[in-house]
Amino acid sequence: MPFQTLADVRAALRQLPAPDAAAIAAAEARNGQLTKPPGALGRLERLAIWMAGWQGTDRPRAGKPQIVVFAGNHGVTAKGVSAFPAEVTVQMVANFAHGGAAINQLARTFGAKLDVHALDLDRPTADFTEGPAMTEAEVVAALRKGYEAVDPEADLFVAGEMGIGNTTSAAAIATALYGGTGWAGRGTGVDDEGLRRKEAAVAAGVERHAAALSDPLEVLRCLGGREIAAMAGAILGARRARVPVILDGFIACAAAAVLDKAAPGALDHCVAGHQSAEGAHARLLEKLGKEPLLSLGLRLGEGSGAALAIGVLQGAVACHSGMATFAEAGVAEG
């Protein structure tokens, strides 16, 4: 369902499919008959049943994962908020294309289809300390790009990002949505002075756009980036296609938080792939009510932490759908 305005996006958020209750019940029944003590596979059992509900079957699958990396540039980098110049975004997109990035290796390892979408890299968003980052047309175009990037035949989806300056944008979004301070972290590795500039930019942006920040989609428009909007659109598109989502790090979760604030329950089809080393990610996961699957000190982005978690979901599904029941194995229960 392509949309043309933010009103269309709001309408889509009011029409979200629910998990299949019959499939959940059937998966729970199957789980109770598998050749293992009750609960012996811990959280893997809950994950498999969660997958079953979204896929509408008692035997879920995870053999066709899709990873999409969205890339965008940010005008706020003019405020000295990153340790790297904006040109790095373009260079990394080329690296993705040539298969040289971490996400390429992880996608290959877990059999995931990898797509990369560069979003107007020669036209950064506006500096949000001086005006809205995007017009309505620009944010809707980015949301639509993400929405349309989801393969409805995928059985698992990961949205990743690349964009110099985007931890600043994500911190501003989190500040606007949840209030408080301390959402800005070191991102690409800024020094103390760089962190102070980043904190100042976040505060200035939130103050400048205070009148618009009661609407989460306006938060995204005023403080976000094209790649962050595209991730939000992709998470929404996956929900509409009933494709389960693994959330990546701080930036991906900031995109997801926009949807969660706009429509509580909008992230029911999502699990948190990992807790990153970016300082405020754990705090953001707590706001979202998501328990991470992994915690490995990652802070790369690209969807890398969520890509690693594909293996956890694949293991959960393989055990649930592939194990024999007690009756099939001829093993006595209890």
KEROSE-637193 format. One record per residue: residue number from 1; x, y, z of N, C-alpha, C in turn; residue in three letters. Coordinates in steps of 0.02 Angstrom, whole numbers, plus 50000, padded with zeros to 5 digits. Example, Ala and Ser with C-alpha at 12.3 -4.5 7.8 and 13.67 -1.06 7.14 Angstrom:
BEGIN
- pos_nx_ny_nz_cax_cay_caz_cx_cy_cz_code
- 1_50660_49716_50390_50615_49775_50390_50660_49835_50390_Ala
- 2_50642_49888_50354_50684_49947_50357_50645_50002_50394_Ser
***
This chain:
BEGIN
- pos_nx_ny_nz_cax_cay_caz_cx_cy_cz_code
- 1_50042_49941_50000_50000_50000_50000_50044_50062_50000_Met
- 2_50064_50088_49942_50105_50149_49940_50067_50208_49969_Pro
- 3_50103_50254_50001_50070_50313_50029_50101_50376_50001_Phe
- 4_50061_50428_50001_50081_50492_49971_50090_50547_50023_Gln
- 5_50059_50539_50082_50062_50590_50134_50072_50557_50201_Thr
- 6_50089_50598_50251_50095_50571_50319_50027_50548_50345_Leu
- 7_49973_50578_50321_49906_50554_50340_49896_50482_50316_Ala
- 8_49922_50466_50258_49917_50397_50233_49956_50349_50278_Asp
- 9_50014_50372_50302_50054_50330_50347_50016_50319_50412_Val
- 10_49985_50371_50438_49946_50364_50499_49889_50314_50489_Arg
- 11_49858_50317_50430_49804_50270_50415_49830_50198_50414_Ala
- 12_49889_50188_50384_49919_50121_50382_49933_50096_50452_Ala
- 13_49954_50141_50496_49969_50120_50565_49907_50103_50605_Leu
- 14_49849_50123_50580_49786_50104_50613_49759_50038_50588_Arg
- 15_49792_50009_50538_49768_49947_50507_49823_49894_50506_Gln
- 16_49847_49876_50564_49902_49829_50570_49876_49759_50582_Leu
- 17_49900_49710_50545_49878_49641_50557_49903_49615_50623_Pro
- 18_49864_49569_50652_49882_49537_50715_49912_49468_50700_Ala
- 19_49947_49439_50748_49972_49370_50738_49914_49322_50734_Pro
- 20_49926_49265_50705_49876_49213_50695_49869_49172_50759_Asp
- 21_49813_49182_50794_49804_49149_50859_49800_49073_50852_Ala
- 22_49770_49049_50798_49765_48976_50789_49834_48945_50777_Ala
- 23_49875_48981_50738_49943_48956_50726_49984_48955_50790_Ala
- 24_49975_49006_50832_50011_49008_50896_49990_48949_50939_Ile
- 25_49925_48936_50942_49900_48879_50982_49927_48813_50956_Ala
- 26_49928_48805_50890_49954_48743_50860_50028_48735_50873_Ala
- 27_50065_48791_50868_50137_48788_50881_50151_48773_50954_Ala
- 28_50112_48801_50999_50120_48785_51070_50106_48711_51083_Glu
- 29_50055_48684_51050_50039_48613_51059_50096_48570_51032_Ala
- 30_50122_48588_50975_50178_48550_50946_50239_48554_50993_Arg
- 31_50253_48614_51018_50310_48623_51063_50305_48577_51124_Asn
- 32_50244_48567_51148_50234_48524_51206_50244_48450_51192_Gly
- 33_50247_48432_51129_50254_48361_51110_50324_48343_51086_Gln
- 34_50369_48393_51081_50435_48380_51054_50479_48341_51104_Leu
- 35_50528_48307_51077_50570_48261_51117_50621_48300_51158_Thr
- 36_50596_48331_51211_50637_48370_51257_50596_48382_51320_Lys
- 37_50629_48394_51376_50591_48413_51436_50557_48480_51424_Pro
- 38_50500_48492_51455_50465_48556_51446_50510_48615_51464_Pro
- 39_50513_48664_51418_50552_48724_51430_50627_48716_51423_Gly
- 40_50651_48658_51401_50723_48645_51399_50760_48688_51349_Ala
- 41_50726_48713_51297_50758_48757_51249_50748_48831_51265_Leu
- 42_50723_48844_51324_50720_48913_51349_50686_48961_51300_Gly
- 43_50718_49016_51289_50689_49069_51248_50680_49048_51176_Arg
- 44_50719_48999_51153_50710_48976_51084_50639_48952_51072_Leu
- 45_50608_48922_51123_50540_48898_51114_50492_48956_51103_Glu
- 46_50500_49009_51142_50455_49067_51135_50466_49101_51068_Arg
- 47_50528_49103_51046_50543_49135_50981_50510_49096_50924_Leu
- 48_50514_49030_50926_50484_48990_50873_50409_48999_50872_Ala
- 49_50378_49001_50930_50305_49010_50933_50286_49080_50908_Ile
- 50_50326_49130_50926_50315_49198_50900_50320_49199_50824_Trp
- 51_50370_49166_50796_50376_49162_50723_50315_49128_50693_Met
- 52_50291_49075_50725_50233_49038_50699_50172_49084_50694_Ala
- 53_50163_49127_50744_50105_49170_50743_50105_49218_50685_Gly
- 54_50163_49245_50666_50166_49292_50611_50166_49257_50544_Trp
- 55_50191_49196_50541_50192_49160_50477_50129_49118_50466_Gln
- 56_50087_49111_50517_50024_49075_50509_50032_49001_50500_Gly
- 57_50080_48971_50535_50091_48899_50529_50120_48873_50595_Thr
- 58_50107_48809_50610_50137_48781_50671_50209_48759_50660_Asp
- 59_50233_48763_50598_50302_48747_50583_50334_48806_50547_Arg
- 60_50355_48856_50585_50385_48915_50554_50451_48899_50519_Pro
- 61_50474_48947_50478_50534_48937_50439_50576_49001_50442_Arg
- 62_50640_48995_50427_50684_49053_50426_50738_49044_50373_Ala
- 63_50720_49014_50318_50768_48998_50266_50777_49052_50213_Gly
- 64_50734_49105_50216_50738_49158_50166_50741_49227_50200_Lys
- 65_50793_49239_50240_50798_49304_50272_50818_49358_50222_Pro
- 66_50796_49419_50235_50815_49476_50194_50845_49530_50238_Gln
- 67_50901_49558_50216_50932_49616_50249_50931_49673_50199_Ile
- 68_50908_49731_50220_50911_49791_50178_50948_49845_50216_Val
- 69_51001_49872_50185_51039_49927_50214_51019_49991_50177_Val
- 70_50997_50040_50216_50979_50105_50188_51034_50155_50206_Phe
- 71_51053_50197_50159_51106_50246_50170_51080_50316_50157_Ala
- 72_51099_50362_50201_51079_50432_50193_51130_50479_50225_Gly
- 73_51130_50541_50204_51175_50591_50231_51137_50645_50269_Asn
- 74_51171_50675_50318_51138_50719_50366_51170_50788_50367_His
- 75_51129_50839_50361_51154_50907_50363_51184_50927_50429_Gly
- 76_51162_50894_50483_51187_50912_50549_51262_50896_50558_Val
- 77_51291_50859_50511_51364_50846_50516_51404_50911_50511_Thr
- 78_51373_50964_50485_51407_51029_50482_51424_51056_50552_Ala
- 79_51390_51028_50602_51403_51050_50671_51460_51011_50704_Lys
- 80_51496_50970_50666_51553_50934_50693_51535_50878_50741_Gly
- 81_51481_50841_50725_51456_50790_50770_51484_50720_50757_Val
- 82_51523_50713_50704_51549_50647_50686_51625_50649_50680_Ser
- 83_51656_50591_50692_51729_50586_50684_51748_50575_50611_Ala
- 84_51699_50565_50567_51713_50552_50497_51673_50599_50453_Phe
- 85_51699_50616_50393_51662_50659_50347_51605_50622_50312_Pro
- 86_51558_50660_50285_51500_50631_50253_51518_50589_50192_Ala
- 87_51577_50602_50162_51598_50563_50103_51604_50489_50118_Glu
- 88_51613_50472_50182_51620_50402_50201_51557_50362_50184_Val
- 89_51499_50394_50188_51436_50360_50172_51439_50333_50100_Thr
- 90_51458_50376_50054_51463_50356_49983_51515_50299_49976_Val
- 91_51571_50306_50009_51623_50255_50004_51600_50188_50032_Gln
- 92_51562_50190_50086_51538_50126_50115_51485_50094_50071_Met
- 93_51443_50134_50038_51394_50105_49992_51431_50068_49936_Val
- 94_51485_50097_49911_51525_50062_49861_51555_49998_49889_Ala
- 95_51576_49999_49952_51603_49940_49984_51549_49885_49990_Asn
- 96_51488_49905_50007_51433_49856_50009_51424_49824_49941_Phe
- 97_51425_49866_49889_51415_49841_49821_51468_49791_49800_Ala
- 98_51529_49801_49826_51584_49756_49808_51592_49698_49856_His
- 99_51547_49693_49905_51548_49636_49950_51601_49639_50005_Gly
- 100_51627_49699_50020_51683_49703_50065_51667_49722_50137_Gly
- 101_51604_49734_50153_51586_49757_50220_51568_49698_50266_Ala
- 102_51565_49712_50330_51546_49660_50378_51478_49631_50362_Ala
- 103_51431_49674_50343_51363_49649_50331_51361_49601_50272_Ile
- 104_51405_49610_50223_51408_49562_50168_51427_49493_50192_Asn
- 105_51475_49490_50238_51498_49425_50263_51443_49392_50305_Gln
- 106_51410_49431_50346_51357_49403_50388_51297_49380_50347_Leu
- 107_51279_49419_50297_51223_49399_50253_51239_49332_50220_Ala
- 108_51301_49327_50196_51322_49264_50163_51320_49206_50212_Arg
- 109_51343_49218_50272_51347_49165_50323_51278_49136_50338_Thr
- 110_51227_49179_50342_51161_49156_50362_51113_49148_50303_Phe
- 111_51139_49152_50242_51098_49140_50183_51047_49195_50171_Gly
- 112_51064_49256_50189_51016_49311_50182_51026_49348_50116_Ala
- 113_50972_49367_50086_50973_49412_50028_50990_49482_50054_Lys
- 114_51039_49515_50024_51060_49582_50046_51046_49633_49991_Leu
- 115_51008_49684_50009_50995_49740_49964_51021_49804_49996_Asp
- 116_51044_49850_49955_51069_49914_49979_51034_49970_49941_Val
- 117_51007_50018_49977_50973_50075_49946_51005_50139_49969_His
- 118_51037_50175_49924_51066_50240_49939_51014_50293_49924_Ala
- 119_51001_50336_49973_50946_50384_49969_50973_50456_49961_Leu
- 120_50977_50478_49900_50997_50548_49885_51059_50569_49924_Asp
- 121_51112_50530_49917_51173_50545_49956_51204_50612_49937_Leu
- 122_51190_50636_49876_51217_50701_49856_51173_50759_49880_Asp
- 123_51122_50742_49917_51075_50793_49942_51059_50778_50015_Arg
- 124_51104_50796_50061_51092_50782_50131_51028_50814_50157_Pro
- 125_51002_50786_50210_50946_50820_50244_50970_50888_50269_Thr
- 126_50923_50931_50284_50940_50996_50312_50967_50988_50383_Ala
- 127_51007_51035_50405_51032_51036_50473_50973_51048_50520_Asp
- 128_50956_50999_50560_50895_51005_50601_50901_51056_50657_Phe
- 129_50960_51082_50670_50966_51136_50719_50943_51203_50690_Thr
- 130_50936_51205_50624_50917_51268_50591_50849_51265_50558_Glu
- 131_50821_51205_50549_50756_51197_50518_50739_51123_50516_Gly
- 132_50679_51105_50492_50661_51034_50487_50710_50996_50442_Pro
- 133_50728_50936_50462_50774_50896_50422_50746_50880_50354_Ala
- 134_50680_50869_50350_50648_50850_50287_50581_50885_50280_Met
- 135_50561_50895_50218_50493_50916_50204_50448_50855_50210_Thr
- 136_50383_50865_50210_50338_50808_50212_50348_50763_50151_Glu
- 137_50357_50792_50092_50368_50751_50032_50430_50709_50038_Ala
- 138_50483_50737_50068_50546_50701_50074_50540_50643_50124_Glu
- 139_50510_50655_50181_50505_50601_50230_50458_50547_50206_Val
- 140_50404_50566_50171_50358_50515_50144_50393_50474_50090_Val
- 141_50433_50506_50048_50469_50469_49996_50516_50418_50027_Ala
- 142_50550_50437_50082_50595_50390_50115_50556_50333_50149_Ala
- 143_50501_50350_50182_50459_50298_50213_50435_50249_50160_Leu
- 144_50414_50276_50103_50388_50233_50050_50443_50188_50021_Arg
- 145_50504_50216_50015_50560_50176_49990_50573_50116_50035_Lys
- 146_50571_50128_50100_50580_50072_50147_50523_50022_50144_Gly
- 147_50463_50047_50142_50403_50004_50139_50406_49958_50079_Tyr
- 148_50426_49986_50022_50426_49947_49960_50487_49902_49953_Glu
- 149_50537_49910_49998_50598_49870_49994_50589_49800_50023_Ala
- 150_50535_49790_50062_50525_49726_50095_50500_49675_50044_Val
- 151_50533_49618_50042_50511_49562_50000_50458_49523_50038_Asp
- 152_50395_49523_50015_50342_49488_50052_50353_49413_50056_Pro
- 153_50399_49386_50015_50414_49315_50017_50468_49299_50069_Glu
- 154_50500_49350_50098_50550_49338_50150_50516_49310_50212_Ala
- 155_50552_49270_50250_50523_49244_50312_50554_49276_50374_Asp
- 156_50599_49324_50363_50632_49361_50417_50662_49423_50386_Leu
- 157_50659_49479_50421_50683_49542_50392_50727_49581_50441_Phe
- 158_50781_49609_50414_50826_49653_50452_50835_49718_50413_Val
- 159_50826_49774_50447_50840_49840_50418_50905_49866_50449_Ala
- 160_50953_49883_50407_51015_49912_50429_51025_49981_50400_Gly
- 161_51077_50016_50422_51088_50085_50399_51162_50101_50392_Glu
- 162_51174_50152_50352_51239_50184_50347_51227_50258_50336_Met
- 163_51257_50300_50379_51247_50372_50369_51286_50411_50420_Gly
- 164_51338_50444_50398_51377_50485_50444_51332_50538_50475_Ile
- 165_51333_50542_50542_51290_50589_50578_51226_50559_50604_Gly
- 166_51212_50495_50587_51146_50470_50605_51137_50451_50678_Asn
- 167_51191_50442_50717_51179_50433_50788_51156_50498_50821_Thr
- 168_51176_50554_50793_51152_50619_50818_51077_50625_50805_Thr
- 169_51057_50607_50745_50987_50609_50727_50946_50561_50770_Ser
- 170_50972_50501_50781_50937_50452_50822_50931_50476_50894_Ala
- 171_50984_50508_50920_50982_50534_50988_50930_50590_50994_Ala
- 172_50925_50632_50943_50875_50685_50943_50804_50656_50942_Ala
- 173_50794_50604_50903_50728_50571_50900_50711_50542_50969_Ile
- 174_50758_50507_50999_50745_50477_51065_50730_50531_51117_Ala
- 175_50767_50585_51115_50755_50640_51162_50685_50669_51153_Thr
- 176_50666_50679_51090_50599_50707_51075_50544_50659_51096_Ala
- 177_50554_50595_51087_50501_50546_51102_50495_50532_51177_Leu
- 178_50552_50531_51212_50551_50506_51281_50573_50558_51332_Tyr
- 179_50601_50614_51310_50624_50665_51356_50689_50645_51390_Gly
- 180_50710_50687_51437_50772_50674_51473_50833_50694_51432_Gly
- 181_50891_50679_51460_50954_50695_51428_50997_50632_51425_Thr
- 182_51055_50638_51395_51102_50582_51393_51090_50532_51337_Gly
- 183_51049_50549_51288_51036_50503_51233_51093_50503_51182_Trp
- 184_51132_50556_51180_51188_50560_51132_51247_50521_51159_Ala
- 185_51277_50480_51114_51337_50442_51133_51394_50458_51085_Gly
- 186_51445_50417_51088_51506_50433_51049_51502_50410_50977_Arg
- 187_51451_50371_50959_51441_50355_50888_51502_50327_50854_Gly
- 188_51528_50365_50806_51587_50343_50768_51651_50349_50808_Thr
- 189_51646_50371_50870_51706_50377_50912_51729_50448_50923_Gly
- 190_51682_50495_50929_51701_50564_50940_51734_50573_51009_Val
- 191_51778_50623_51013_51811_50637_51076_51764_50678_51121_Asp
- 192_51788_50698_51179_51745_50734_51226_51716_50798_51197_Asp
- 193_51757_50834_51160_51733_50896_51129_51680_50881_51077_Glu
- 194_51692_50828_51038_51642_50809_50988_51577_50788_51020_Gly
- 195_51581_50753_51076_51521_50732_51111_51482_50793_51136_Leu
- 196_51518_50844_51160_51484_50905_51182_51448_50940_51124_Arg
- 197_51481_50940_51066_51449_50969_51006_51386_50930_50988_Arg
- 198_51390_50864_50993_51334_50821_50977_51276_50833_51026_Lys
- 199_51291_50837_51090_51239_50850_51140_51207_50918_51128_Glu
- 200_51247_50968_51109_51221_51035_51096_51175_51034_51035_Ala
- 201_51194_50996_50983_51153_50992_50923_51086_50959_50938_Ala
- 202_51088_50906_50977_51025_50872_50995_50980_50920_51034_Val
- 203_51007_50954_51083_50967_51000_51123_50939_51056_51081_Ala
- 204_50980_51083_51035_50957_51138_50993_50901_51115_50946_Ala
- 205_50909_51055_50918_50858_51030_50872_50792_51018_50907_Gly
- 206_50794_50987_50965_50733_50973_51002_50699_51038_51024_Val
- 207_50738_51087_51044_50709_51151_51064_50678_51187_51004_Glu
- 208_50713_51186_50948_50688_51222_50889_50621_51193_50866_Arg
- 209_50612_51127_50870_50553_51095_50842_50503_51075_50896_His
- 210_50508_51104_50955_50467_51083_51012_50392_51083_50995_Ala
- 211_50370_51131_50957_50298_51138_50943_50271_51080_50902_Ala
- 212_50314_51045_50864_50291_50991_50820_50301_50922_50850_Ala
- 213_50331_50918_50909_50356_50853_50932_50305_50810_50969_Leu
- 214_50243_50832_50972_50191_50789_51001_50169_50734_50953_Ser
- 215_50187_50741_50890_50170_50692_50837_50234_50654_50819_Asp
- 216_50237_50588_50832_50298_50550_50817_50321_50554_50745_Pro
- 217_50275_50557_50698_50295_50562_50628_50325_50631_50612_Leu
- 218_50303_50682_50648_50335_50747_50642_50404_50748_50674_Glu
- 219_50413_50710_50727_50479_50701_50756_50526_50672_50703_Val
- 220_50503_50622_50668_50543_50591_50615_50559_50641_50560_Leu
- 221_50510_50680_50540_50520_50729_50487_50570_50783_50507_Arg
- 222_50561_50809_50568_50602_50866_50589_50672_50848_50610_Cys
- 223_50682_50788_50638_50745_50770_50668_50779_50710_50637_Leu
- 224_50744_50675_50593_50769_50611_50567_50813_50620_50505_Gly
- 225_50826_50563_50474_50863_50561_50411_50827_50516_50363_Gly
- 226_50846_50520_50300_50811_50478_50251_50818_50404_50266_Arg
- 227_50878_50383_50288_50887_50311_50301_50849_50290_50363_Glu
- 228_50841_50335_50412_50802_50319_50472_50728_50313_50454_Ile
- 229_50704_50359_50413_50635_50355_50390_50624_50292_50349_Ala
- 230_50672_50275_50307_50665_50214_50266_50661_50152_50310_Ala
- 231_50701_50150_50364_50697_50093_50410_50628_50089_50442_Met
- 232_50601_50146_50463_50534_50147_50491_50483_50121_50440_Ala
- 233_50490_50144_50378_50444_50121_50326_50451_50046_50313_Gly
- 234_50512_50020_50317_50523_49949_50306_50493_49908_50362_Ala
- 235_50500_49931_50424_50471_49894_50481_50395_49893_50475_Ile
- 236_50366_49949_50453_50294_49952_50440_50275_49906_50383_Leu
- 237_50314_49907_50329_50300_49863_50272_50303_49790_50290_Gly
- 238_50351_49772_50332_50357_49703_50354_50296_49683_50396_Ala
- 239_50272_49728_50438_50212_49712_50478_50153_49700_50432_Arg
- 240_50145_49743_50383_50088_49735_50337_50092_49669_50297_Arg
- 241_50155_49646_50284_50165_49583_50248_50171_49523_50295_Ala
- 242_50166_49535_50361_50170_49483_50411_50239_49449_50411_Arg
- 243_50290_49488_50400_50359_49462_50401_50391_49481_50468_Val
- 244_50414_49434_50508_50446_49451_50571_50510_49490_50560_Pro
- 245_50525_49536_50606_50581_49582_50600_50629_49573_50660_Val
- 246_50694_49576_50645_50745_49580_50697_50772_49651_50696_Ile
- 247_50766_49686_50752_50790_49754_50757_50865_49755_50770_Leu
- 248_50900_49803_50739_50971_49810_50749_50984_49857_50809_Asp
- 249_51032_49902_50802_51056_49942_50858_51018_50006_50872_Gly
- 250_51053_50055_50900_51022_50116_50924_50985_50153_50870_Phe
- 251_51014_50158_50811_50982_50197_50758_50920_50162_50732_Ile
- 252_50925_50097_50721_50867_50059_50698_50811_50061_50750_Ala
- 253_50829_50058_50813_50778_50059_50866_50747_50129_50873_Cys
- 254_50785_50182_50857_50756_50249_50856_50703_50253_50801_Ala
- 255_50718_50224_50743_50668_50222_50689_50607_50183_50711_Ala
- 256_50618_50127_50743_50562_50085_50767_50522_50122_50820_Ala
- 257_50556_50161_50862_50522_50196_50917_50470_50246_50890_Ala
- 258_50483_50274_50832_50434_50319_50801_50368_50283_50790_Val
- 259_50372_50222_50764_50312_50182_50751_50278_50162_50816_Leu
- 260_50318_50142_50865_50291_50120_50929_50253_50177_50963_Asp
- 261_50280_50238_50960_50246_50295_50989_50184_50314_50950_Lys
- 262_50187_50306_50884_50130_50324_50842_50072_50275_50848_Ala
- 263_50088_50211_50860_50037_50159_50864_50062_50104_50911_Ala
- 264_50046_50109_50975_50068_50057_51023_50051_49988_50998_Pro
- 265_50099_49942_51002_50091_49875_50974_50118_49868_50904_Gly
- 266_50140_49924_50874_50165_49922_50806_50228_49879_50798_Ala
- 267_50261_49865_50854_50323_49825_50850_50313_49754_50877_Leu
- 268_50251_49731_50880_50239_49663_50904_50271_49610_50860_Asp
- 269_50284_49627_50797_50316_49579_50751_50392_49585_50752_His
- 270_50419_49621_50801_50491_49633_50805_50521_49603_50868_Cys
- 271_50583_49578_50861_50625_49562_50919_50689_49603_50913_Val
- 272_50721_49614_50970_50784_49651_50970_50841_49602_50959_Ala
- 273_50879_49613_50906_50934_49567_50890_50990_49569_50939_Gly
- 274_51007_49629_50964_51064_49635_51010_51060_49700_51048_His
- 275_51100_49704_51100_51112_49767_51135_51180_49792_51114_Gln
- 276_51183_49851_51084_51246_49876_51058_51286_49911_51112_Ser
- 277_51347_49930_51095_51390_49966_51141_51375_50041_51141_Ala
- 278_51332_50064_51096_51312_50135_51098_51274_50148_51164_Glu
- 279_51297_50197_51201_51277_50205_51271_51203_50200_51285_Gly
- 280_51161_50233_51245_51090_50238_51261_51048_50181_51231_Ala
- 281_51079_50133_51198_51039_50081_51166_51001_50039_51217_His
- 282_51034_50020_51272_51000_49981_51323_50939_50018_51350_Ala
- 283_50947_50082_51359_50891_50125_51383_50835_50127_51333_Arg
- 284_50851_50130_51269_50800_50132_51217_50764_50064_51213_Leu
- 285_50801_50009_51218_50770_49943_51218_50720_49936_51275_Leu
- 286_50739_49964_51332_50694_49961_51390_50630_50000_51376_Glu
- 287_50636_50058_51343_50577_50097_51325_50532_50058_51277_Lys
- 288_50563_50019_51233_50525_49980_51184_50500_49914_51213_Leu
- 289_50523_49896_51271_50503_49832_51301_50531_49772_51265_Gly
- 290_50593_49779_51238_50624_49725_51199_50686_49699_51235_Lys
- 291_50688_49634_51246_50746_49601_51276_50793_49578_51221_Glu
- 292_50855_49601_51220_50900_49584_51164_50918_49510_51164_Pro
- 293_50928_49483_51105_50950_49413_51099_51024_49406_51112_Leu
- 294_51064_49456_51093_51137_49453_51099_51163_49517_51131_Leu
- 295_51222_49513_51160_51256_49572_51185_51331_49560_51176_Ser
- 296_51358_49585_51121_51426_49570_51101_51470_49632_51094_Leu
- 297_51447_49688_51119_51487_49749_51116_51492_49778_51046_Gly
- 298_51445_49763_51003_51447_49789_50934_51422_49861_50932_Leu
- 299_51449_49901_50886_51423_49969_50874_51437_49990_50802_Arg
- 300_51433_49942_50757_51449_49955_50687_51390_49982_50648_Leu
- 301_51329_49960_50664_51273_49976_50620_51271_49926_50562_Gly
- 302_51246_49949_50505_51239_49908_50444_51188_49851_50452_Glu
- 303_51157_49845_50511_51115_49786_50524_51154_49727_50550_Gly
- 304_51217_49738_50569_51262_49683_50585_51241_49642_50646_Ser
- 305_51220_49676_50700_51200_49639_50759_51136_49599_50747_Gly
- 306_51089_49629_50712_51028_49593_50695_51042_49535_50647_Ala
- 307_51090_49545_50602_51108_49491_50556_51135_49431_50593_Ala
- 308_51176_49443_50644_51201_49388_50685_51144_49351_50720_Leu
- 309_51094_49389_50740_51037_49358_50775_50993_49317_50729_Ala
- 310_51001_49325_50663_50966_49280_50616_50982_49208_50635_Ile
- 311_51044_49195_50653_51064_49127_50671_51026_49100_50731_Gly
- 312_51011_49144_50779_50972_49123_50838_50902_49104_50817_Val
- 313_50871_49145_50775_50803_49129_50751_50803_49066_50709_Leu
- 314_50854_49059_50667_50857_48998_50626_50865_48936_50670_Gln
- 315_50903_48941_50724_50910_48885_50770_50844_48870_50805_Gly
- 316_50808_48922_50826_50745_48912_50860_50695_48877_50814_Ala
- 317_50691_48900_50752_50644_48872_50704_50663_48801_50684_Val
- 318_50728_48790_50675_50751_48723_50656_50732_48672_50709_Ala
- 319_50742_48689_50772_50724_48642_50825_50649_48631_50828_Cys
- 320_50611_48686_50826_50538_48679_50832_50508_48641_50773_His
- 321_50528_48659_50713_50496_48630_50654_50526_48563_50633_Ser
- 322_50589_48551_50654_50623_48491_50631_50626_48434_50680_Gly
- 323_50621_48449_50745_50624_48396_50795_50565_48348_50789_Met
- 324_50576_48287_50809_50522_48238_50812_50481_48247_50875_Ala
- 325_50417_48230_50872_50376_48226_50932_50391_48160_50967_Thr
- 326_50368_48154_51029_50378_48092_51065_50346_48033_51027_Phe
- 327_50287_48046_50999_50253_47992_50962_50292_47972_50901_Ala
- 328_50318_48021_50864_50355_48006_50802_50420_47970_50818_Glu
- 329_50451_47986_50874_50516_47956_50891_50509_47891_50929_Ala
- 330_50449_47875_50951_50439_47814_50990_50470_47819_51059_Gly
- 331_50472_47881_51086_50502_47893_51152_50444_47906_51202_Val
- 332_50451_47877_51260_50399_47886_51310_50403_47955_51341_Ala
- 333_50346_47987_51349_50344_48053_51382_50347_48045_51457_Glu
- 334_50373_48098_51490_50373_48100_51562_50416_48048_51595_Gly
***
